[in-house]
Amino acid sequence: MQAIFSIYVMMTTNIPMGYAQDIPPNKYGLPVVNTMALYKQLVSADSNQALIDIMTYIPNIRKDVRYATSANFTHQILYPYAGVYLRLPAAKALRAVQMELNEQGLGLIIYDAYRPYGITEKMWEIVPDDRYAANPRNGSGHNRGIAVDLSIIELHTGKPVAMPTGFDDFTEKAHHDYAISDTIIAANRRLLRSTMEKYGFTPLATEWWHYYLKDNKQYPLMNIPFSSIK
């Protein structure tokens, strides 16, 4: 059974056999990294698996992590502190985005990045709609550390530019194909998308703020709590 599961992990995650066999399946049969020991083993074998502290890695980046407060759609504090982490390739790509925007007097503000798998389960209980929340049966790019929720700010004021909606707006106005009459807002949404896509990120159709790397299967789902990463 263990050998069969190891082959399954390799096929579904592109993780080498050498350490894929140690990733235990959860109740849905998904391989989920759930201990720091296993996480460190992955990083030892592949430095791209490392979670990077974005706030120290990218100069002048801002954050507004709502899930570290009760001011979010769950009305619960989901994170013990406002951590912002991404796998190394995602962190490098995001740094390039920030540098390009800085040349225009703009920058990034992060709403969310890596999210422990257990938090995804809590969110699904409240919003069981895969247009706006990840189904735990599949997991999320956030759980893999290669998805980020963000917007653009003006450097001289530190304030976010106008976008179609606020963060975590579960309406059609948040969709990328929603027609916007305000030319400034449309231009802001287009600038964020074009710059993120230039550096390898893919937009989520239903959320203008959500972007992820395409090669997500190279990074296993994780349920490492923030308290262990810090």
N, C-alpha and C positions, 0 to 999 in steps of 0.2 A: 504493500500500500504506500509506504514511504517513497519507494522508487517511482511509482506512478505519479504521486503528487509532485515530485521533483521535476519530472518531465512536463507536467502540466504548468508548473511555475515558469519553466524556461519558455514554453510555447506562448504563454499569455503575458509575460513580462520582459522577455529578452534578457533575463538575468542568468549569468553563467551557472552551470551545474555545481561548481565548487562551493557556492554558498546559498544557492536557491533552495536546497533541500531543507535548510534550517528555518525557512519562513513558514510559520504555521497557518493553516486555513482558518477563517472565521466561520460563523454559522451559515454563511452563504457560499462557502467554499472558496472565498477570495484569500489569496496570500496577503497577510497584513503584518508589517514589522511592528512589534509591540513592546520591545525592550531596547534599552540603550546598548546592551551588549550586542544584539543583532544589528542595530543601526551602525555601530562602530565597525562591525565586521564588514558590512557593506561598503562603508567609506574606505576602509583599509584596502579593499579589493578594487575600488573605483572611486577616485576623488570627486567625480562628478555627482556622487550620491550625497555629498556633504550639504547640510543646511547652513546657509550663510545669513548672518545678521545684516539685513539690508540697511538698517539705519546707520551702521558703522561702515558698510561697504560702499555705499553710494553717497557722495557729498551733497549736502543741501537738500536731501529728500525729506519730505514731510510725511506725517502719518496722522490718521484719525481712525483708530481701530475701534469701531463701535461695539464689537463683541467682547471687548474688555470692560464694557459698561452695560447698563440695562437699557440704554437708548438704541435698541435694535428691534427687529421684528419679533424676536422671541420674548422681549421684555425681561431677559435674564442675563446675568453676567456669565459668559461662556468661557472667557479666558482669564487666568489669574493676573495677567499683566498684558500690556499692549505690545506683544512681540510681533515682529515682521521677519519671517524667514522664507528663503527660497533655495532650491537646489542650485549648485554652482552655475550650470549653464544658463538657467533662468536669471540668476543674479547678474551674470555678465551681460546678457542681452538687455536687461532693464537698465543697467548702468549706461549702456550705449544710447538708449532712448533718452535718459536724463541729460546726457551730455549734449545731444542734438537739440533738445528743447531749451537747454540753458543758453544756447547761442541766439535764441529768439526772446530771451528774457522770461522764459517759462520754465516750469519744473513739474515734478510729479508729487502727488499726495496719495498715499497708500491707505486703503480701507481694510484690506485683508490679503493674506498670502497663504503660507502653510496653515492648514487646519487639521487637527487630529481627527481621525476617523470617527471616534466616539461623538464628537461634536456634530458631525454630519448626520449621525443617527438621531440626535436630539432635534436638529433642524427639520428633518424629514417628518418627524412626529407632528410638528406644528404646521408645516407647509408641504404636504405630500403631492407636489406638483413638479415634475421634472423639467418644466420650463424655467423654474426659479430656484429649485433646490435639488441637490444631487440625491439620487436614489441609492441608499446604502448597498443595494444588491449589485451596484456597479462601482460605487466609490466615486470620488471627485478628483479633478486635477489639483484642487487645493490639498487633498489628502496625500498627493504625490509630491507636493512641494514645487509644482511647475505651473501653477495658476495664480493670478494676482488680480485683485479688484483695485481700481485706481482711477484717478482723474488728473487734470492739469491745473496748476496754480500759476498765478503771476508772481514772479520772484520779488518784485518791489513791494507788494502788499501781503504776500503769503496767502492770499485768498483764492479759492477755487474759481475757475472761469465758469461761465454759465453753460450748463448742459441740459439735455431734454428733461431730466428728472433728477431727484436726489438719489443717493445710493440705496439699493435694495427696494426699489419701487417695482412692485409686481403688477405692472400694467403694460399695455401695448406701447405706451409712450417711451418705455425704456428699450424697445426693440430697435435694432439697427436700421430696419427698413421702414420705421415710422416716419411719415412725411413731416418735416419741420418747416414752418413758414418763416421763422426767425432766422435770417441768414447768418448772424453771428453764432447762434447756438449750433446751427448746422455745420458751420466751419470748425467750431471747436470739437464737435464729435468726430468730424472727418479728419482733423489733425491728429487726434489721439489714435484713431484707427490706423491711419496711414503710417504713422511713426512706429507704432507697435508692430505692425505687419512687416515693416522694413527690416526689423531686427528679429524676425522669426516667430512672433506671437500670432495666434489665431483668435479672432473675436468670437464670443458666444452670441448667437443671433438675437437672443432675448434680453441681453443685458449689455448696455453700451460700456459699462465699466469693467467687464470680465474678459480677461485674455489668458491664453495658455499656450504652452509649447506642444507641437504636434506629436513629438516622439514620447508621449507620456508612458507608454508601456515599458520604457527603459527604467522607470522609477517606480518601485513598488509602493503600494498604499502603506501609510504609516499611522499608527495610533500612539505616537510618542507625545506625552503631555508637555506643555510649555514649561512646567516646573522642572522637568528633567533636562531640557535643552539649555536653559539659562545657565 
